[in-house]
């Protein structure tokens, strides 16, 4: 089964255009399912080594979902694991004509958690935090913070940017998304453009049009993990009430736009969401804030 999972992961990237991060998530989910089957003695091959996917049936999958819930997994996690299992067996059905034991299994219903959003002033404090002692690193980190909040980019998209993707005159950035190969153009605010220019002048290695925008101090492309650690450091430094991450800054970007009158379709396009329903959850955040204000302010609330 592990060999089939690996082949499936490769097909996701090569044929379907999924990002390597997405393929890795599918692989991880399916490997966890395979471990469960081995541990509980389900669907073992006749040779007693490994699992035969042809011997997996719907009850095995239901047992796995029940096991996840019993272990304390959230409903969104269970839904995602089932989605991965369904995709795997749909792939086997299409390629090998194999039966699909997951076809009729429904995911457990569950309320969707609202995004955690900081106030504008809290985000500003995070962006303007002093940062590292090195002037070069400080300029780079300020440019990263400004660009994350200015554009709502995923952190993987941010570290993948090259200088050729930035249009200085139009003040926009071309985002080459790994999610479904859907490239998009996103406006960049003036503070972010100014911070990027300061970083470009200070870069430790001369910048090139086809070179990365964000590098470490040795000139190599910055990693996702390095950006996450930098943001976490700033959160500790500013003692923010919200444990902001690069992805939560993306939530802030969308919610603050909506609060100030931006329409959902434009926000959807800037975020790179394929479905408007994904973007619509930000309306719930704004409504929740309105209700909170109402409860505090109205004499007969």
QUIJOZI-V412503 format. One record per residue. PHI is phi in whole degrees, -180 to 180 (* if undefined). D_LAST is the distance of its C-alpha to the last C-alpha in whole Angstrom. Layout:
# QUIJOZI-V412503
PHI:D_LAST ; PHI:D_LAST
This chain:
# QUIJOZI-V412503
*:58 ; -61:57 ; -64:60 ; -67:58 ; -62:55 ; -64:56 ; -63:58 ; -60:55 ; -62:53 ; -67:56 ; -66:55 ; -56:52 ; -78:53 ; -73:56 ; -99:55 ; -104:52 ; 75:51 ; -71:48 ; -73:48 ; -64:50 ; -64:46 ; -64:45 ; -61:49 ; -64:49 ; -66:45 ; -60:47 ; -59:50 ; -62:48 ; -61:46 ; -71:49 ; -66:51 ; -65:48 ; -62:49 ; -63:53 ; -62:52 ; -60:50 ; -62:53 ; -67:56 ; -64:54 ; -97:54 ; 74:57 ; -91:56 ; 56:58 ; -68:60 ; -71:63 ; -64:67 ; -74:68 ; 83:66 ; -122:64 ; 79:61 ; -124:59 ; -96:60 ; -57:58 ; -67:59 ; -97:59 ; -83:55 ; -129:53 ; -59:50 ; -65:50 ; -62:50 ; -68:47 ; -63:45 ; -63:46 ; -66:46 ; -63:42 ; -64:42 ; -62:43 ; -63:41 ; -65:38 ; -64:40 ; -78:40 ; 97:37 ; -66:36 ; -71:33 ; -63:33 ; -60:33 ; -66:36 ; -63:38 ; -63:37 ; -67:39 ; -62:42 ; -64:42 ; -60:42 ; -65:45 ; -64:47 ; -61:46 ; -64:48 ; -64:51 ; -74:52 ; -67:51 ; -62:53 ; -64:56 ; -64:56 ; -75:57 ; -85:59 ; -111:61 ; 71:60 ; -77:59 ; -65:57 ; -113:53 ; -72:51 ; -95:48 ; -57:48 ; -103:46 ; -87:44 ; -96:40 ; -75:38 ; -65:35 ; -72:31 ; -166:29 ; -69:26 ; -86:26 ; -69:25 ; -76:23 ; -63:25 ; -82:25 ; -129:24 ; -91:25 ; -74:24 ; -56:26 ; -64:27 ; -67:28 ; -64:30 ; -61:32 ; -62:33 ; -65:34 ; -66:36 ; -90:38 ; -58:39 ; -58:42 ; 81:44 ; -69:47 ; -67:50 ; -65:52 ; -61:51 ; -62:52 ; -64:50 ; -65:47 ; -65:47 ; -64:47 ; -65:44 ; -64:42 ; -64:44 ; -63:42 ; -62:39 ; -62:39 ; -71:40 ; -58:38 ; -77:34 ; -72:36 ; -118:37 ; 70:35 ; -67:38 ; -67:39 ; -64:41 ; -66:44 ; -69:44 ; -61:44 ; -72:47 ; -86:49 ; -69:49 ; -113:52 ; -61:53 ; -67:54 ; -79:50 ; -101:49 ; -101:49 ; -65:50 ; -71:50 ; -82:47 ; 55:45 ; -137:44 ; -127:45 ; -89:47 ; -101:45 ; -94:47 ; -76:45 ; -83:47 ; -90:44 ; 75:46 ; 55:48 ; -100:45 ; -70:46 ; -149:44 ; -110:43 ; -126:40 ; -64:40 ; -121:40 ; -70:39 ; -61:41 ; -59:40 ; -69:41 ; -62:44 ; -66:45 ; -66:45 ; -65:47 ; -66:50 ; -63:50 ; -66:50 ; -61:53 ; -69:55 ; -97:55 ; -53:55 ; -68:58 ; -122:60 ; -52:60 ; -76:58 ; -132:59 ; -56:57 ; -93:58 ; -94:57 ; -67:53 ; -70:51 ; -109:50 ; -127:52 ; -79:53 ; -76:55 ; -99:58 ; 97:57 ; -86:56 ; -57:53 ; -70:50 ; -94:49 ; -58:45 ; -62:45 ; -64:46 ; -67:43 ; -61:41 ; -66:43 ; -64:42 ; -65:39 ; -61:38 ; -64:40 ; -67:38 ; -61:35 ; -64:37 ; -64:38 ; -90:34 ; 53:33 ; -66:30 ; -72:27 ; -107:27 ; -76:31 ; -67:31 ; -129:34 ; -54:36 ; -72:34 ; -71:31 ; -65:32 ; -63:32 ; -63:29 ; -61:28 ; -53:30 ; -68:28 ; -69:25 ; -67:25 ; -62:27 ; -64:25 ; -61:22 ; -103:25 ; 101:25 ; -68:28 ; -88:29 ; -62:29 ; -62:33 ; -66:34 ; -64:32 ; -57:33 ; -66:37 ; -68:36 ; -78:35 ; 80:38 ; -78:36 ; -78:38 ; -122:35 ; -65:32 ; -62:30 ; -67:31 ; -74:29 ; -64:26 ; -63:25 ; -69:24 ; -66:22 ; -67:19 ; -64:19 ; -66:18 ; -64:15 ; -61:14 ; -67:14 ; -60:12 ; -66:10 ; -64:10 ; -62:10 ; -60:7 ; -60:5 ; -76:8 ; -102:8 ; -81:5 ; -63:6 ; -118:4 ; -73:0
